[in-house]
Amino acid sequence: MISSDFGNEVALDLRSLFEDQNFNSEIKTQIENLQSKNIADNLTLMNEIQAILRECSHLNPEQRLMYCASQRYFMKLYLRKVNKQG
């Protein structure tokens, strides 16, 4: 496990710890789960913003524009991630 000696310090070769196939597949699964969670979160935010726009009649035009811009932002994120998956 010891790979080389740097003066008084000893360096450890830890690559063998990360070369395990189960470890690599576990990390890939966690990344995929995180991405699908992000997709679901973006969709939820878009729907919540749409509900605000639909139900809040007291918003002035500037506020509506701000909500529309934020909805557009989350829609773009959602569509990018969906396109990357499929």
C-alpha positions as CSV (number, residue, x, y, z in Angstrom):
1,M,0.0,0.0,0.0
2,I,3.0,2.3,0.5
3,S,3.9,3.8,-2.9
4,S,6.8,6.1,-2.3
5,D,8.8,8.0,0.3
6,F,8.9,11.8,0.2
7,G,11.7,12.8,2.6
8,N,10.4,12.2,6.1
9,E,6.8,11.7,4.9
10,V,5.3,8.5,3.6
11,A,2.7,8.6,0.8
12,L,0.0,6.0,0.7
13,D,-1.3,4.6,-2.6
14,L,-5.1,4.6,-2.0
15,R,-6.2,4.0,-5.6
16,S,-6.9,0.3,-4.8
17,L,-9.6,1.5,-2.4
18,F,-11.5,3.2,-5.2
19,E,-11.1,0.6,-7.9
20,D,-13.8,-1.7,-6.5
21,Q,-16.6,-2.3,-9.1
22,N,-19.3,-2.1,-6.4
23,F,-18.0,1.2,-5.2
24,N,-18.1,2.6,-8.7
25,S,-21.6,1.4,-9.4
26,E,-22.8,2.6,-6.1
27,I,-21.5,6.1,-6.8
28,K,-23.1,6.1,-10.3
29,T,-26.4,5.1,-8.7
30,Q,-26.2,7.9,-6.2
31,I,-25.5,10.4,-9.0
32,E,-28.4,9.2,-11.0
33,N,-30.7,9.4,-8.0
34,L,-29.5,13.0,-7.3
35,Q,-30.2,14.0,-10.9
36,S,-33.7,12.5,-10.9
37,K,-34.4,14.4,-7.6
38,N,-33.2,17.6,-9.2
39,I,-35.5,17.0,-12.1
40,A,-38.5,16.4,-9.8
41,D,-37.6,19.5,-7.8
42,N,-37.4,21.7,-10.9
43,L,-40.8,20.4,-12.0
44,T,-42.3,21.0,-8.6
45,L,-41.0,24.6,-8.5
46,M,-42.4,25.3,-12.0
47,N,-45.8,24.0,-10.9
48,E,-45.7,26.1,-7.7
49,I,-44.8,29.2,-9.6
50,Q,-47.7,28.5,-12.1
51,A,-50.1,28.2,-9.2
52,I,-48.9,31.5,-7.8
53,L,-49.4,33.2,-11.2
54,R,-52.9,31.6,-11.5
55,E,-54.2,32.3,-8.0
56,C,-52.7,35.6,-7.0
57,S,-54.6,38.4,-8.7
58,H,-53.0,41.1,-6.5
59,L,-49.6,40.8,-8.2
60,N,-48.6,43.9,-10.2
61,P,-47.1,43.5,-13.7
62,E,-43.5,43.7,-12.5
63,Q,-44.1,40.9,-10.0
64,R,-45.8,38.8,-12.6
65,L,-42.9,39.3,-14.9
66,M,-40.5,38.3,-12.2
67,Y,-42.5,35.1,-11.5
68,C,-42.6,34.4,-15.2
69,A,-38.9,34.8,-15.6
70,S,-38.2,32.5,-12.7
71,Q,-40.6,29.9,-14.1
72,R,-38.8,30.1,-17.4
73,Y,-35.5,29.6,-15.7
74,F,-36.7,26.4,-13.9
75,M,-38.4,25.2,-17.1
76,K,-35.0,25.5,-19.0
77,L,-33.3,23.6,-16.2
78,Y,-35.9,20.9,-16.2
79,L,-35.8,20.5,-20.0
80,R,-32.0,20.4,-20.1
81,K,-31.9,17.6,-17.6
82,V,-34.7,15.6,-19.2
83,N,-32.9,15.9,-22.6
84,K,-29.6,14.7,-21.1
85,Q,-31.4,11.7,-19.6
86,G,-33.2,10.6,-22.7
